[in-house]
Amino acid sequence: MHQVGERVGVILGWTPDEPKVIKFLGYGIYDGDLPGGPLGSYPNPRITLEKGGVIWGCECWWGSEEEIKATLERHKAEGYTIREITLERETTQ
């Protein structure tokens, strides 16, 4: 269970085939399960990103900072490229 105010990492997605790329949004703060976002009035994990913006749990893969760091290192060892992206850029393309 994650605690409100906990530092978390966020992955937007990845491509399992060549080229193997993980889209990494960075780190932020778990704000709690709140109504709003894509699920409307249903509670959904909300994350405020350090680089700016808010993303909802149903839109990404997220976990504690330690969990996400370990995931990125594991995938890097498997040949993935970690691409740091911004939410703003991904939603305007």
N, C-alpha and C positions, 0 to 999 in steps of 0.2 A: 504494500500500500504506500502510495506516495503522500508526502506531507505538503500542505499548502506552504509556499515559500521555498520549496526545495529547488535546487539548481538541477536542470534537466537538459538533455541533448535531443535534437530533432533531426530526423532523416525524412526528406520528402519522398524519396523513392529511389529505385535503382533499376539498371538494365542487367539481367543475368547473362545475356549473350554478348558477344563482342560488339562494340567495346564495352567492357565491364566498368560501369560507372555508378557511383553512389552520389546522389544529390543530397548534400549535407547542409542544412539550414543554420546550424550552429547551436548555441546554448541559450538558455533563457530560464525563466522562473515559472514553475507550475502554480497557477492561480487558484486551482480547485476545480471541482466539477460544477459548472455553472450553466444555466439556461442561455441559449442564444447560439449564434453561428449557424452552421448548416443544418443542425437538428432542431432549430426553432426553440420551443419551450422545454425540450428535453435536456437534462443535465449532460454536459460533455466536458472533458478535460480542456481547460483553456491554458495556453502557454503564451507568455509575453516574451518575445525574442529580444536578446541583447542588441541586435542590429536594427531593431525596430519592427513593429508589427505584432500581430497576434495570430496564432494558428490554433486550430481546434484539434483535439485528439483524433477525431474521425478522419482528419485530412492527412495524417502523417503517421510515422512510427516514432515513438519517443520513449524515453526511459531516463533513469538517473544519469547524471553526468558520467559516473563510473561505468555503467552498463553500455552507454553509447560509445564511450572511448574504447572499451574492449571490443565491441562489435566492429567499429571502424578498423581497429588494428587487425582483427581476424580477417576481415574482408580484404584489407590491404595485402596481407600475406597470401591471399588467394588470387591476387592479380588485379584487384579492383583499383580504379582510380577514384580518389575521393575529391569530388568537385564541390567547393564551397559556393553556395548560391545565396541570393537574397530572395525573400518572399516577393518583394515588389517586382523584381525582374522576371521571376517565373510566372507571375500572374498577368504580366503585360505582354508576354510573347505569344 
